[in-house]
């Protein structure tokens, strides 16, 4: 008869688990060690130590497992044995050799650190030694780690740099700077080196290096990958010299500079983005704004012009405002400039209103930009001018911007004009879609019939915007229409928008979403799980359960189970439990088990205990679920 180690764990029966260790059937004696480790405390540690001290009285090799358990409990009585095995090379299999050094990393202390530092001096330090050092982060290991760095780089350069970063010690900075600056570093290695430098304490910057640390970061600043360049810019901004390098990269990007001396586009964009993030560091003495203004000209590439406009919007001031107003008519940068104007600390509302009112032909680009900026500013004074701009006598791009702005203003008097535009089949589909989008933003009751019609429009952009807008009307007509679209529309994008809109609608949409789960459409599966997860009530649980168990929904089954588990609602117990008895993959079982263990109900706990008794405790997930139940019963 197999021992009931589940009961022993619940009752913290150390004596019973100790007996299982000595004479229990396989693999129960191994599980008993794991459970004693989880129980912890002196009595459990003594039982494990007895296995270590008298290995012949226990099943073969079990004392090695008990030794690791003691290390994880940080019981220093295990240290002499771990050190002894480590110094003689351990048993004759590599997995145990690796575990010895993991044990040293777990138990820590001066003796363990000394052994690990000693092994770093080997011609080829084992990876698990380096991992243990990174876990403990002992300052005394840094010189040895740096000495082993070049050997480690040859074997696994990313692992070596990640280890240096984990130490968070200023003494690693010169090596990391070298790797960031070297032409021989791969882009991935350079990125990892810069990220490791960013983890160093700010108060130790700049670190000592053969060259100036700031100069050594220049190559990283010019890296096309923003994930490398942005942290390099942040590091440079820590010092006055670094700030000058950043400013030089803005000044050097001016279009009149010879091409061979000009700052690379990616670097100029990076510095502008950093200025936008931290405007307080720039613009104080007037040096930065002229350099940024110079980048707004037509001779600069659009990417640089957009980045400079965003930076000017963050810095602000009279000169920045004037430059942005002058640049508002740019065909390829107008939207960014408009957003920058709206972000200014003191937006030029009066000037923007004047531009919007100017219906001259040559003012068309500025008029469109002014409409965008005023909409973002939610300027109510602009509403009459925006309504005029909707008229058919205006250019299409101006009308589209006016529709968007009226939506931003939530201007209800515009509903009639926007509805007329949305339903006019003679107008382009893209323009009608903007009108539908504005109607959805405004959310006036009289917009609902228009949106219900538009959701079946031949134009896909119109249907997309109508589906999004209907999500703001939590009524039966809207949810029914969205359900039909989600199940029948030929466009995957439209169907997905419909499901997402139902998810935002809340309780009125739950029956529709549950019905969609029963009539599963594969290309909206993830959106359906997300929508149901956001809805309350038993019907949403039933929908998720249907997705979790349906063969047709296999692609989203795991997502549905996780959504059920995350609800932590008692009505999830039955569907989660049904998954434990079905023939599913371990991942599905473990997700269901985690959800049941979190419910904290008698029913859910009973399912967890039954699973642990029938399926065993070989998995960490099963032991974690049992631990949750046991901890609640203490």
C-alpha positions in Angstrom: 0.0 0.0 0.0 1.4 3.4 -1.0 2.0 5.9 1.8 -0.4 8.9 1.9 2.3 11.5 1.7 -0.3 14.1 0.7 -1.9 13.7 4.2 1.5 13.8 5.8 2.2 17.1 4.0 -1.1 18.6 5.2 -0.4 17.5 8.7 3.3 18.4 8.6 4.1 14.9 9.7 7.9 15.0 9.6 8.2 11.6 11.2 6.0 10.0 8.6 7.8 11.6 5.8 11.1 10.5 7.3 9.9 6.9 7.3 8.9 7.2 3.7 12.4 8.5 2.9 13.9 5.3 4.5 11.5 2.7 3.2 8.9 4.1 0.9 8.4 2.9 -2.7 9.8 4.7 -5.6 9.4 7.6 -6.3 7.6 8.4 -3.0 10.9 8.6 -1.1 12.1 11.3 -3.5 8.8 13.2 -3.1 9.2 12.9 0.7 12.5 14.9 0.5 10.8 17.6 -1.5 8.0 17.9 1.0 10.4 18.0 3.9 12.2 20.9 2.2 8.9 22.7 1.8 7.9 22.2 5.4 11.3 23.5 6.6 12.2 24.1 10.2 14.7 22.3 12.4 12.9 19.0 12.7 12.6 18.6 8.9 16.2 19.7 8.4 17.3 17.1 11.0 15.5 14.4 9.1 17.2 15.4 5.8 20.6 15.6 7.6 20.2 12.1 8.8 19.8 10.9 5.2 23.0 12.8 4.3 25.0 11.4 7.3 23.8 7.8 6.9 23.3 7.3 3.1 23.5 3.5 3.4 20.3 3.5 5.5 18.3 5.1 2.6 17.7 4.4 -1.0 20.6 4.8 -3.3 21.6 8.4 -4.2 18.7 9.8 -2.1 21.3 11.5 0.2 22.4 13.7 -2.8 18.8 14.9 -3.2 18.6 15.5 0.6 21.8 17.4 0.5 20.4 19.8 -2.1 17.3 20.2 -0.1 19.4 21.2 2.9 21.2 23.7 0.7 18.0 25.3 -0.3 17.0 25.5 3.3 20.3 27.3 3.9 21.3 24.8 6.6 25.0 25.3 7.0 25.4 21.8 8.4 25.3 20.6 4.7 28.2 22.8 3.6 31.1 20.6 4.6 29.7 17.7 2.6 28.9 19.9 -0.4 32.4 21.4 -0.4 34.0 17.9 -0.1 32.1 16.6 -3.1 32.8 19.8 -5.1 36.6 19.6 -4.4 36.9 15.9 -5.4 34.8 16.5 -8.5 31.6 15.0 -7.2 29.9 11.8 -8.3 30.6 10.4 -11.8 27.8 12.2 -13.6 27.7 15.7 -14.9 24.2 16.6 -13.7 25.3 16.1 -10.1 28.4 18.2 -10.6 26.3 21.0 -11.8 23.9 20.6 -8.9 26.9 20.9 -6.4 27.6 24.4 -7.5 23.9 25.3 -7.6 23.9 24.1 -3.9 26.8 26.4 -3.1 25.0 29.3 -4.7 21.9 28.4 -2.7 23.6 28.1 0.7 26.0 31.0 0.3 28.4 32.1 3.0 32.1 32.9 3.1 33.2 29.2 2.6 30.9 28.7 -0.4 32.1 32.0 -2.0 35.8 31.1 -1.5 35.2 27.8 -3.3 33.3 29.4 -6.1 36.0 32.1 -6.5 38.7 29.4 -6.6 36.9 27.6 -9.4 36.6 30.8 -11.4 40.4 30.5 -11.7 40.1 27.3 -13.7 41.2 27.4 -17.3 37.6 26.9 -18.3 35.3 27.7 -15.3 32.1 25.6 -15.4 29.0 27.6 -16.4 27.2 26.5 -13.2 30.0 28.1 -11.1 29.5 31.4 -12.9 25.7 31.1 -12.4 26.2 30.5 -8.6 28.4 33.6 -8.4 25.8 35.7 -10.2 23.2 34.5 -7.8 25.3 35.4 -4.7 26.9 38.6 -6.1 29.8 38.5 -3.7 32.1 41.6 -4.2 35.2 39.5 -3.7 34.4 37.4 -6.8 34.6 40.4 -9.2 38.4 40.2 -9.9 38.2 36.5 -10.5 35.2 36.9 -12.7 36.9 39.6 -14.8 39.9 37.4 -15.1 37.7 34.6 -16.5 35.8 37.0 -18.7 37.6 36.4 -22.0 37.3 32.6 -21.6 33.6 33.0 -20.9 33.2 35.3 -23.9 34.6 32.7 -26.3 32.1 30.1 -25.0 28.9 32.2 -24.6 29.3 36.0 -24.9 25.8 36.8 -23.9 25.9 34.8 -20.8 29.3 36.4 -19.8 27.9 39.9 -20.1 24.7 39.1 -18.3 26.8 37.8 -15.5 28.8 41.0 -15.3 25.6 43.0 -15.3 24.1 40.8 -12.5 27.1 41.8 -10.2 26.1 45.5 -10.4 29.7 46.3 -9.4 31.5 49.5 -10.7 34.6 47.4 -11.3 32.9 45.6 -14.1 32.3 48.9 -16.0 35.6 49.1 -17.9 35.1 45.7 -19.4 31.5 46.5 -20.3 32.5 49.8 -21.8 35.1 48.0 -23.9 32.5 45.6 -25.2 30.1 48.4 -25.9 32.8 50.4 -27.8 34.5 47.6 -29.7 34.1 47.2 -33.4 34.3 43.4 -32.9 31.2 43.3 -30.6 28.1 41.9 -32.2 25.0 44.1 -32.1 23.4 41.8 -29.5 26.6 41.9 -27.4 26.7 45.6 -27.5 23.1 45.9 -26.5 23.6 43.6 -23.5 26.8 45.5 -22.4 24.9 48.8 -22.5 22.0 47.4 -20.5 24.5 46.0 -18.0 26.1 49.4 -17.6 22.6 50.9 -17.0 22.2 48.6 -14.0 25.2 50.1 -12.2 24.5 52.5 -9.4 24.2 56.0 -10.6 26.4 57.4 -7.9 29.4 55.6 -9.3 29.1 57.1 -12.7 31.3 57.7 -14.7 33.4 54.7 -13.8 37.2 54.7 -14.4 38.2 53.6 -17.8 41.2 53.8 -20.2 39.3 56.3 -22.2 36.5 58.6 -21.1 33.4 56.5 -20.4 31.3 58.9 -22.3 33.5 58.7 -25.4 33.3 54.9 -25.3 29.5 55.0 -25.4 29.4 56.9 -28.7 29.2 53.8 -30.8 26.3 52.5 -28.8 24.6 55.9 -29.1 24.8 55.6 -32.9 23.5 52.0 -33.0 20.4 51.7 -35.2 18.7 49.5 -32.5 16.8 51.9 -30.2 17.1 49.3 -27.4 20.9 49.9 -27.5 21.0 53.6 -28.2 18.3 54.8 -25.8 20.0 53.4 -22.6 23.4 54.8 -23.9 21.8 58.2 -24.2 20.5 58.0 -20.7 24.0 57.1 -19.4 25.5 60.0 -21.3 23.0 62.4 -19.8 24.4 61.6 -16.3 27.4 63.9 -16.8 28.2 67.3 -18.2 30.6 65.8 -20.8 27.9 63.3 -21.8 25.4 66.1 -22.2 27.8 67.9 -24.6 28.1 64.7 -26.6 24.3 64.5 -26.9 24.1 68.2 -27.9 26.9 67.6 -30.5 24.8 64.9 -32.1 21.9 67.2 -32.5 24.0 70.0 -33.9 25.9 67.5 -36.1 22.6 66.3 -37.7 22.0 69.7 -39.4 21.3 69.2 -43.1 24.0 71.7 -44.2 26.7 69.5 -42.6 28.7 67.5 -45.2 27.2 64.0 -45.4 30.5 62.3 -44.3 30.5 64.4 -41.1 26.8 64.4 -40.4 25.4 62.7 -37.3 23.7 59.4 -38.4 19.9 59.7 -38.6 19.3 57.0 -35.9 21.6 58.9 -33.4 19.8 62.2 -34.0 16.4 60.5 -33.5 17.7 58.8 -30.3 18.9 62.1 -28.8 15.7 63.9 -29.8 13.7 61.2 -28.1 15.8 61.6 -24.9 15.2 65.3 -25.0 11.4 64.6 -25.3 11.6 62.3 -22.2 13.7 64.7 -20.1 13.1 68.2 -21.3 14.2 69.7 -18.0 17.8 68.8 -18.9 17.7 70.8 -22.1 16.7 74.2 -23.4 17.5 76.0 -20.2 20.3 78.1 -21.6 18.9 78.5 -25.1 21.5 76.3 -26.8 19.3 73.4 -27.7 16.3 75.0 -29.2 18.1 76.5 -32.2 19.8 73.1 -33.0 16.4 71.4 -32.9 14.8 74.1 -35.0 17.5 73.6 -37.6 16.4 70.0 -38.0 12.8 71.0 -38.9 13.8 72.2 -42.3 12.8 70.5 -45.6 16.4 69.4 -46.2 16.3 67.1 -43.2 14.9 63.6 -43.6 11.3 63.2 -42.3 12.3 60.9 -39.5 14.7 63.5 -38.1 12.1 66.3 -38.6 9.5 64.4 -36.7 11.9 63.6 -33.8 13.0 67.2 -33.6 9.3 68.4 -33.6 8.5 66.1 -30.7 11.5 67.3 -28.8 10.6 71.0 -29.3 7.0 70.3 -28.1 8.5 69.0 -24.9 11.0 71.7 -24.4 8.6 74.6 -25.2 9.3 78.3 -25.2 8.7 81.1 -27.7 11.3 80.0 -30.2 10.1 76.4 -30.2 6.5 77.5 -30.6 7.2 79.8 -33.5 9.3 77.1 -35.3 6.6 74.5 -34.9 3.9 76.9 -36.2 6.0 77.5 -39.2 6.5 73.8 -39.8 2.9 72.9 -39.4 2.3 72.7 -43.2 4.8 69.9 -43.8 3.2 67.1 -45.9 5.1 64.3 -44.2 5.5 65.7 -40.7 2.3 67.7 -40.2 0.7 65.2 -37.8 3.7 65.0 -35.6 4.1 68.8 -35.6 0.4 69.2 -34.7 0.9 66.8 -31.7 4.0 68.6 -30.6 2.0 71.9 -30.7 -0.7 70.4 -28.5 2.0 69.1 -26.1 3.6 72.6 -25.5 3.4 73.9 -22.0 1.7 77.0 -23.4 -0.1 75.9 -26.7 -0.6 78.7 -29.2 -4.4 78.3 -29.3 -5.1 81.8 -30.9 -2.7 81.2 -33.7 -4.1 77.7 -34.4 -7.6 79.1 -34.5 -6.5 81.7 -37.0 -4.9 79.0 -39.2 -8.1 76.8 -39.1 -10.2 79.8 -40.2 -7.9 80.5 -43.2 -9.6 78.9 -46.2 -7.1 80.0 -48.7 -5.8 77.3 -51.1 -2.2 77.7 -50.0 -3.2 77.4 -46.3 -4.6 73.9 -46.7 -1.8 72.0 -45.1 -1.6 74.3 -42.1 -5.4 74.2 -41.8 -5.3 70.4 -41.5 -2.6 70.5 -38.9 -4.4 73.2 -36.9 -7.5 71.0 -36.8 -5.5 68.1 -35.5 -3.8 70.2 -32.8 -7.0 71.9 -31.6 -8.8 68.5 -31.4 -6.0 67.1 -29.3 -6.2 70.2 -27.1 -10.0 69.7 -26.8 -10.5 73.4 -27.6 -14.2 74.0 -27.5 -13.8 77.4 -29.3 -12.7 75.5 -32.4 -16.0 73.6 -32.8 -17.7 76.1 -35.2 -14.7 76.3 -37.4 -14.4 72.5 -37.5 -18.0 72.2 -38.5 -17.4 74.6 -41.4 -14.3 72.5 -42.4 -16.6 69.4 -42.7 -18.3 71.0 -45.8 -17.8 69.3 -49.2 -16.2 72.5 -50.6 -13.1 71.7 -48.5 -10.3 69.4 -49.3 -10.7 65.8 -48.2 -7.7 65.7 -45.8 -9.0 68.9 -44.1 -12.5 67.3 -43.7 -11.0 64.1 -42.3 -9.0 66.1 -39.7 -12.0 68.1 -38.8 -14.1 65.0 -38.2 -11.4 63.5 -36.0 -11.1 66.8 -34.0 -14.9 66.9 -33.5 -14.7 63.4 -32.1 -11.9 64.5 -29.8 -14.1 67.4 -28.6 -17.1 65.0 -28.0 -19.1 67.8 -29.7 -22.7 66.6 -29.8 -24.0 69.3 -32.1 -21.8 67.8 -34.8 -23.7 64.5 -34.8 -26.1 65.5 -37.6 -23.4 66.6 -39.9 -21.2 63.6 -39.2 -24.1 61.2 -39.6 -24.9 62.7 -43.0 -21.3 62.4 -44.0 -21.1 58.8 -42.8 -24.1 57.7 -44.8 -23.2 59.5 -48.0 -22.2 56.7 -50.5 -20.8 59.3 -52.8 -18.1 60.1 -50.4 -14.8 58.1 -50.2 -14.9 55.2 -47.7 -11.9 56.5 -45.8 -13.6 59.8 -45.1 -16.8 58.2 -44.1 -14.8 56.0 -41.8 -13.5 59.1 -40.0 -17.0 60.4 -39.6 -18.1 57.0 -38.1 -15.1 57.1 -35.8 -16.1 60.6 -34.6 -19.6 59.5 -34.0 -18.4 56.6 -31.8 -16.2 59.0 -29.8 -19.0 61.4 -29.2 -21.3 58.6 -28.1 -24.6 60.5 -28.5 -27.8 58.3 -28.5 -28.9 59.5 -31.9 -25.6 58.1 -33.3 -26.6 54.5 -32.6 -28.8 53.9 -35.7 -26.0 55.3 -37.9 -23.5 52.9 -36.4 -25.8 50.0 -36.7 -26.1 50.7 -40.4 -22.5 51.4 -40.9 -21.4 48.1 -39.4 -22.7 46.4 -42.6 -21.2 49.0 -45.0 -19.4 47.6 -48.1 -16.3 49.6 -47.0 -14.1 47.7 -44.6 -12.6 50.8 -42.9 -16.2 52.0 -42.2 -17.1 48.6 -40.7 -14.0 48.6 -38.5 -14.8 52.1 -37.1 -18.5 51.2 -36.7 -17.7 48.1 -34.7 -15.3 50.1 -32.4 -17.9 52.8 -31.9 -20.7 50.3 -31.0 -18.7 49.2 -28.1 -19.5 52.5 -26.4 -23.3 51.7 -26.5 -24.0 49.0 -23.9 -27.4 48.1 -25.2 -28.9 44.9 -26.6 -29.2 46.2 -30.2 -25.5 47.1 -30.3 -24.3 43.8 -28.7 -26.5 41.7 -31.1 -25.1 43.6 -34.1 -21.6 43.1 -32.9 -22.2 39.4 -32.3 -23.4 38.9 -35.9 -20.4 40.8 -37.3 -18.0 38.8 -35.1 -19.4 35.5 -36.4 -20.1 36.3 -40.1 -18.0 39.2 -41.4 -15.6 38.1 -44.0 -12.9 40.5 -42.7 -10.8 39.1 -39.8 -10.0 42.7 -38.7 -13.6 43.7 -38.6 -14.5 40.5 -36.6 -11.7 41.1 -34.2 -12.8 44.7 -33.6 -16.3 43.5 -33.0 -15.2 41.0 -30.3 -13.0 43.6 -28.6 -15.9 46.1 -28.6 -18.1 43.4 -26.9 -15.4 43.0 -24.3 -15.5 46.7 -23.5 -19.3 46.7 -23.3 -19.4 44.6 -20.1 -22.4 42.7 -18.8 -24.8 43.4 -21.7 -22.4 41.6 -24.0 -21.9 38.4 -22.0 -24.6 36.3 -23.6 -23.4 37.3 -27.0 -19.8 36.4 -26.1 -20.8 33.1 -24.6 -22.7 32.3 -27.8 -19.6 33.1 -29.8 -17.6 30.7 -27.7 -20.1 28.0 -28.6 -19.8 28.9 -32.3 -16.1 29.2 -32.3 -14.4 31.2 -35.0 -10.7 30.4 -35.0 -9.3 33.8 -36.2 -10.9 35.7 -33.3 -10.1 33.2 -30.6 -7.6 35.2 -28.6 -9.8 38.3 -28.7 -12.7 36.2 -27.5 -10.8 34.8 -24.5 -9.7 38.3 -23.5 -13.2 39.7 -23.9 -14.8 36.9 -21.7 -12.0 37.3 -19.1 -13.0 41.0 -18.7 -16.7 40.1 -18.2 -18.4 39.3 -14.9 -20.7 36.4 -14.0 -21.3 32.7 -14.4 -22.2 33.0 -18.1 -18.7 34.4 -18.9 -17.2 31.4 -16.9 -19.3 29.0 -19.0 -18.0 30.7 -22.2 -14.4 30.3 -21.0 -15.1 26.7 -20.0 -16.4 26.0 -23.5 -13.2 27.4 -25.0 -11.1 25.4 -22.6 -12.7 22.1 -23.4 -13.8 22.4 -27.1 -11.6 20.5 -29.6 -12.2 23.3 -32.1 -10.7 25.8 -29.8 -7.5 24.0 -29.2 -5.4 27.0 -30.2 -6.8 29.1 -27.4 -7.4 26.4 -24.8 -4.4 27.3 -22.6 -5.3 31.0 -22.7 -8.9 30.2 -21.7 -7.7 28.0 -18.8 -5.4 30.7 -17.6 -8.3 33.2 -17.8 -10.4 30.9 -15.7 -7.6 30.4 -13.2 -7.0 34.2 -12.9 -10.7 34.9 -12.0 -10.4 33.2 -8.6 -14.1 32.7 -8.5 -15.8 29.6 -6.9 -17.8 29.0 -10.0 -14.6 28.2 -11.9 -13.9 25.1 -9.7 -16.0 22.7 -11.8 -14.7 23.5 -15.2 -11.1 23.6 -13.9 -11.5 20.3 -12.2 -12.9 18.7 -15.4 -9.7 19.5 -17.1 -7.7 17.6 -14.5 -9.4 14.3 -15.3 -9.3 14.7 -19.1 -6.5 13.5 -21.3 -4.7 16.8 -21.7 -1.1 17.9 -21.8 0.8 18.6 -18.5 0.7 22.3 -19.2 -3.1 22.3 -19.3 -3.2 20.2 -16.1 -0.8 22.5 -14.3 -2.7 25.7 -15.3 -5.9 24.2 -14.0 -4.2 23.0 -10.9 -2.8 26.5 -10.2 -6.3 28.0 -10.6 -7.9 25.5 -8.3 -5.3 26.0 -5.6 -5.9 29.8 -5.6 -9.7 29.5 -5.1 -9.5 28.7 -1.4 -12.7 26.6 -1.2 -13.3 23.2 0.1 -14.4 21.9 -3.3 -11.3 23.3 -5.1 -9.0 22.0 -2.4 -10.5 18.5 -2.7 -9.8 18.5 -6.4 -6.2 19.5 -5.8 -5.7 16.8 -3.2 -7.3 14.1 -5.4 -5.0 15.1 -8.3 -1.9 15.0 -6.1 -2.8 11.5 -4.7 -3.6 10.0 -8.1 -1.0 11.7 -10.3 1.8 12.0 -7.8 4.1 14.9 -6.8 6.8 14.6 -9.4 6.1 18.1 -10.8 6.9 21.3 -9.1 3.4 22.6 -10.0 1.7 19.8 -8.1 3.9 20.4 -5.1 3.2 24.1 -5.2 -0.6 23.5 -5.4 -0.4 21.1 -2.4 1.7 23.7 -0.5 -0.9 26.4 -1.1 -3.6 24.1 0.4 -1.3 23.0 3.3 -0.4 26.6 4.2 -4.0 27.6 4.4 -4.7 24.7 6.8 -1.9 25.4 9.2 
